Amino acid sequence: MPLDLAVIIPTLNEAANVGPLIEKLRHTLRDIDWEAIFVDDNSADGTASALREIARSDPRIRVLQRIGREGLASACVEGMFATAAPYIAVMDADLQHDESILPLMYERIKTGNLDLVIASRVNEGGAGELAPGRVKLSGLGARLSRIVCKCDLSDPMSGFFIVDRNLLDEVANSLSGVGFKILLDIVASARRPLRFAEIPYRFHQRQRGESKLDINVGLEYLELLLDKLLGRVIPLRFAMFVLVGGIGILVHLAVLAVLYFGTPLGFLYSQAGATLAAMTFNYLVNNLTTFRDRRLRGLDILKGLLIFYAACSVGALGNFAFAKFLFTAGLPWYMAAIPGAMVSSLWNFGVNTILTWRRNVHVIERRRATASEDRGANRTTAPDPCLFPNVAPKETSPPDRRQ
């Protein structure tokens, strides 16, 4: 029989949940020719090993174990493009999504000539056992998502949906793969009105394992929105760098006011102190957000800070020199200041990307070694695709059983 449906399930430390989930899928999808692709971000609890044991006796179960890269959205993207199925479902491994509605979702998209079918937690009280705080966060995220969405979804934050392969192929080159909300990424990447349906379901409480919801999820969601708004014009990382710099200006002014009016230092020394404080703030926040994937730790934080000081000092001199040149040429002070600030920002971003948050083989290999020691397990590592783009990730599943 031809393959009809693929279920893509990203995992991170879900060893206790994958077995029960597979049993549920076997029961629910018994009348559909399906496969499940688990994309595991090298879980420390042995999730990938547990899945491989199951896959040995069930060729419908496939495992992609990613080494050196992470993120729910990018995991979903890799899984979706690893299947030949015409319809592709995405769901979580934590048993909070109600797998029993998958046949209904599959029937709707197959017979209704639809691009998407979304399982909604909003319609008919679908939030179910979702905590009140999570409900408020989801509502806020949904309101923000309308900035970039081209269709009015009741639950654009849903992580449970089925997409038609044709739509996926249409948006493939526009996907950001940022953060946790792959549905929003797909919808915001579409260049035409989408045909979709929403099916209400009751969201369940997590029974095993720990929630992945933390401050990084919120940051990645904001990054996704920025990328969809500005990504075709301004690179996301540069937009984040400039945003942090804008906040740093407010820090500079606040510290300057405290030092100038609250101490006998005088303006020049107060200005120097405020500049140092703002540069330190910018460095620490950029390390946690803009360059989160290259985050410096331990002694590297101090080394990076000194490099950041030096790079930004040169940028400040360039800002001053260029602005002075424009002002001398007859431009108003504000017209001279803006290009000067732009030159400084470009310099600071470029130089710090190369020097402060450089990404090289030695850093990556050192982090991999540390991660392996922390896990206390010997695993086969795959080349980082950022460094070796021509080497594909190794698929650990059995070969396709279909002829």
C-alpha positions in Angstrom: 0.0 0.0 0.0 1.2 3.6 -0.7 2.3 5.7 2.2 -0.5 8.1 3.1 0.5 10.0 6.3 3.7 10.8 8.1 3.6 12.0 11.8 6.6 14.1 12.7 7.4 14.1 16.4 10.3 16.3 17.7 11.7 14.9 21.0 14.0 16.1 23.8 14.2 13.9 26.9 10.9 12.1 26.2 12.1 8.5 26.8 9.2 7.8 29.2 6.6 9.0 26.7 7.5 7.7 23.3 6.5 4.1 24.0 3.0 4.9 25.1 2.6 7.4 22.3 3.6 4.8 19.6 1.0 2.4 21.1 -1.7 5.1 20.8 -0.7 5.8 17.2 -0.8 2.1 16.3 -4.4 1.9 17.6 -5.6 5.3 16.3 -4.1 5.0 12.8 -4.8 1.3 12.2 -6.8 2.1 9.0 -4.2 4.4 7.5 -0.9 3.6 6.0 1.4 5.7 8.2 4.9 6.2 9.5 6.2 8.2 12.4 9.5 10.1 12.2 10.9 11.1 15.6 13.5 13.8 15.4 15.6 13.7 18.5 17.9 16.5 19.6 20.4 14.1 21.2 18.4 13.6 24.4 20.4 12.9 27.5 17.8 10.4 28.8 18.3 7.9 25.9 15.2 8.8 23.9 16.8 7.9 20.6 18.0 4.6 21.9 14.5 3.7 23.2 13.1 4.6 19.8 15.6 2.5 17.9 14.7 -0.5 20.0 11.0 -0.1 19.0 12.0 0.6 15.3 13.8 -2.8 15.1 10.4 -4.5 15.2 8.2 -1.8 13.6 9.6 -0.3 10.4 6.9 2.4 10.6 9.0 4.0 13.3 12.0 6.1 12.1 14.5 8.0 14.1 16.6 11.1 13.2 19.1 11.8 15.9 20.6 15.3 15.5 24.0 16.1 16.8 25.2 19.7 17.3 22.0 21.4 16.5 18.7 21.9 18.3 15.3 23.6 18.1 11.7 22.3 17.8 10.9 24.1 14.5 14.1 23.1 12.7 13.5 19.5 13.9 10.0 19.5 12.4 11.4 20.9 9.2 14.0 18.1 8.9 11.4 15.5 9.7 8.9 16.8 7.2 11.4 16.8 4.4 12.5 13.3 5.3 9.2 11.7 4.3 7.5 11.0 0.9 4.0 11.1 2.4 1.5 13.4 0.7 0.1 14.5 4.1 2.3 15.4 7.1 1.2 15.7 10.7 3.2 17.4 13.4 2.6 16.7 17.1 4.4 16.7 20.4 5.7 13.6 22.2 4.5 14.5 25.7 1.0 13.0 25.3 -0.6 16.4 25.6 -2.0 16.3 22.1 -5.0 14.1 21.5 -3.9 11.6 18.9 -7.4 10.2 18.6 -8.5 13.1 16.3 -5.7 12.4 13.8 -8.0 10.2 11.5 -10.6 13.1 11.5 -7.9 15.6 10.6 -6.5 13.3 7.9 -9.9 12.8 6.4 -10.7 16.5 6.4 -7.5 17.5 4.6 -7.7 14.6 2.1 -11.3 15.1 1.0 -11.7 18.9 1.6 -9.0 20.1 -0.8 -7.3 21.9 2.1 -3.8 23.1 2.7 -3.9 22.8 6.5 -6.0 21.2 9.2 -5.2 22.6 12.7 -6.1 21.0 16.0 -7.3 24.1 18.0 -7.2 24.5 21.8 -9.5 27.5 21.5 -12.7 26.3 19.9 -15.3 24.8 22.2 -13.1 25.0 25.3 -10.3 23.0 23.8 -7.7 24.4 26.2 -8.8 21.7 28.5 -6.1 21.0 31.1 -3.8 23.8 30.0 -2.8 25.9 33.0 -4.3 29.4 33.2 -0.9 31.0 32.8 -0.3 29.0 29.6 -3.7 30.0 28.3 -2.8 33.7 28.8 0.6 33.3 27.1 -1.0 31.5 24.2 -3.6 34.3 23.9 -0.9 36.9 23.8 1.1 34.9 21.3 -1.9 34.5 19.1 -2.6 38.3 19.1 1.1 39.0 18.2 1.0 36.4 15.5 -1.6 38.3 13.6 1.1 40.8 12.7 2.6 38.3 10.3 -0.2 35.8 9.6 -2.2 36.1 6.4 -5.2 34.1 7.7 -7.3 34.4 10.8 -6.5 31.2 12.8 -8.0 30.8 16.2 -4.9 29.0 17.5 -1.8 29.9 15.5 0.3 28.8 18.4 -0.9 25.2 18.0 1.8 22.6 17.6 -0.6 20.0 16.4 -1.7 20.1 12.7 -1.6 18.3 9.3 -0.2 20.0 6.2 -0.4 19.1 2.6 2.9 18.3 0.9 2.2 20.8 -1.9 2.0 23.7 0.6 5.1 22.6 2.3 7.0 22.6 -1.0 5.7 26.1 -1.8 7.0 27.6 1.5 10.2 25.5 1.8 12.6 28.2 0.9 10.9 30.8 3.1 10.8 28.9 6.3 12.8 30.3 9.2 13.1 27.2 11.3 13.3 29.5 14.3 11.9 28.7 17.7 9.0 26.5 18.7 6.1 27.5 16.5 6.5 25.8 13.2 2.8 26.3 12.3 3.1 30.1 12.5 6.3 29.8 10.4 4.5 27.9 7.7 1.4 30.2 7.6 3.5 33.4 7.7 5.7 32.1 4.8 2.7 31.4 2.5 2.4 33.8 -0.4 -1.4 33.1 -1.0 -4.6 32.8 1.0 -4.6 29.3 2.6 -7.5 26.8 2.7 -7.7 25.5 6.2 -10.0 24.0 8.8 -9.7 23.9 12.6 -10.8 20.9 14.7 -11.2 21.5 18.5 -9.6 19.1 20.9 -8.9 18.9 24.6 -5.4 19.6 25.6 -4.1 17.1 28.2 -1.8 17.6 31.2 1.7 16.3 30.9 2.1 13.1 33.0 5.8 12.4 32.5 8.9 14.4 31.9 9.4 18.2 32.2 7.9 21.0 30.2 10.3 22.8 27.7 8.5 26.1 28.2 11.0 28.7 29.5 12.3 32.2 28.7 14.1 31.0 25.6 10.8 29.9 24.1 9.5 33.5 24.4 12.7 34.9 22.9 12.6 32.5 20.0 9.0 33.4 19.4 9.9 37.1 19.2 12.8 36.2 16.9 10.4 34.3 14.6 8.1 37.4 14.4 11.1 39.7 13.7 12.3 37.3 11.0 9.0 37.2 9.3 8.6 41.0 9.4 12.2 41.9 8.5 13.9 38.8 7.3 13.7 39.6 3.6 15.3 43.0 4.1 17.4 42.8 7.3 19.1 39.6 8.6 17.5 38.4 11.9 20.7 38.4 13.9 21.5 42.0 12.9 18.0 43.1 13.7 18.4 41.5 17.2 21.8 43.2 17.6 20.3 46.6 16.8 17.3 46.1 19.1 19.6 45.2 22.0 21.7 48.3 21.1 18.6 50.5 21.2 17.8 49.2 24.7 21.5 49.8 25.6 21.0 53.5 24.8 18.3 53.7 27.5 20.7 52.0 29.9 23.4 54.5 29.0 21.1 57.5 29.7 19.9 56.0 33.0 23.4 55.4 34.3 24.6 58.8 33.0 21.8 60.5 34.9 22.6 58.6 38.1 26.4 59.3 37.9 26.1 62.9 36.8 23.4 64.1 39.2 24.2 61.7 42.1 28.0 61.8 42.3 30.7 64.5 42.0 32.3 62.8 39.0 31.4 65.5 36.4 30.1 65.0 32.9 33.1 63.4 31.2 33.7 60.7 33.9 30.0 60.1 34.2 29.8 59.7 30.4 32.7 57.2 30.4 31.0 55.2 33.2 27.7 55.2 31.4 29.4 54.1 28.1 31.1 51.2 29.9 27.8 50.2 31.6 25.9 50.2 28.3 28.6 48.3 26.5 28.6 45.7 29.2 24.8 45.4 29.1 24.8 45.1 25.3 27.5 42.3 25.5 25.7 40.3 28.2 22.3 40.5 26.6 23.6 39.8 23.1 25.4 36.7 24.5 22.1 35.4 25.9 19.9 36.3 22.9 21.4 37.4 19.6 24.2 34.9 19.7 22.5 32.3 21.9 23.6 29.5 19.6 27.2 30.6 20.0 26.9 31.6 23.7 30.2 32.1 25.6 30.6 30.4 28.9 33.1 30.3 31.7 36.3 32.2 31.1 35.3 32.8 27.5 32.7 35.3 28.8 35.5 37.6 30.2 37.7 37.2 27.1 34.7 37.9 24.9 33.9 41.0 26.9 37.3 42.5 26.4 37.1 41.9 22.7 33.7 43.4 22.6 35.0 46.5 24.4 37.8 46.9 21.9 35.6 46.4 18.8 32.9 48.8 20.0 35.5 51.4 20.9 36.7 51.4 17.3 33.1 51.5 16.2 32.5 54.6 18.4 35.5 56.3 16.9 34.2 55.5 13.4 30.8 56.9 14.3 32.4 60.1 15.6 34.6 60.6 12.6 31.9 59.9 10.0 29.3 62.1 11.8 31.8 64.9 12.1 32.6 64.7 8.4 28.9 64.9 7.5 28.2 67.7 9.9 31.2 69.7 8.5 29.9 69.1 5.0 26.7 71.1 6.0 24.2 68.4 7.1 22.0 69.1 10.1 23.2 67.5 13.3 20.5 64.8 13.3 21.2 64.0 9.7 24.8 63.6 10.4 24.3 61.5 13.6 22.1 58.8 12.0 24.6 57.6 9.3 27.3 57.7 11.9 25.3 55.5 14.1 24.6 53.1 11.2 28.3 52.8 10.4 29.1 52.1 14.0 26.3 49.4 14.2 27.5 47.7 11.1 31.1 47.7 12.3 30.2 46.4 15.8 28.0 43.7 14.4 30.4 42.5 11.8 33.5 42.5 13.9 31.9 41.0 17.0 30.3 38.3 14.9 33.8 37.3 13.6 35.9 37.9 16.7 33.7 37.9 19.9 31.2 35.2 18.9 33.2 33.4 16.3 32.1 29.8 15.5 34.8 27.4 14.7 35.5 23.7 14.7 37.5 23.8 18.0 34.7 25.5 20.0 32.1 23.1 18.6 34.2 20.0 19.3 35.0 21.2 22.8 31.2 21.7 23.5 30.4 18.2 22.1 33.0 16.6 24.4 31.6 18.4 27.4 28.1 17.4 26.5 29.1 13.8 26.1 30.8 13.8 29.5 27.8 15.3 31.1 25.5 12.6 29.7 27.9 9.9 30.7 27.3 8.0 27.5 29.3 7.3 24.4 27.3 8.3 21.3 28.3 8.5 17.7 28.5 12.1 16.6 27.5 13.5 13.2 29.2 16.5 11.5 27.6 19.9 12.2 25.7 20.9 9.1 26.8 24.5 9.6 30.4 23.4 9.1 30.0 20.5 6.8 26.9 21.3 4.7 27.5 18.5 2.2 27.3 15.8 4.9 23.7 14.7 5.5 22.5 13.6 9.0 22.6 9.9 9.5 19.2 8.3 9.6 19.1 5.4 12.1 15.8 3.9 10.9 15.4 0.6 8.9 15.2 1.0 5.1 11.8 1.7 3.6 9.7 -1.5 3.5 7.5 -0.4 0.6 8.1 -1.5 -2.9 
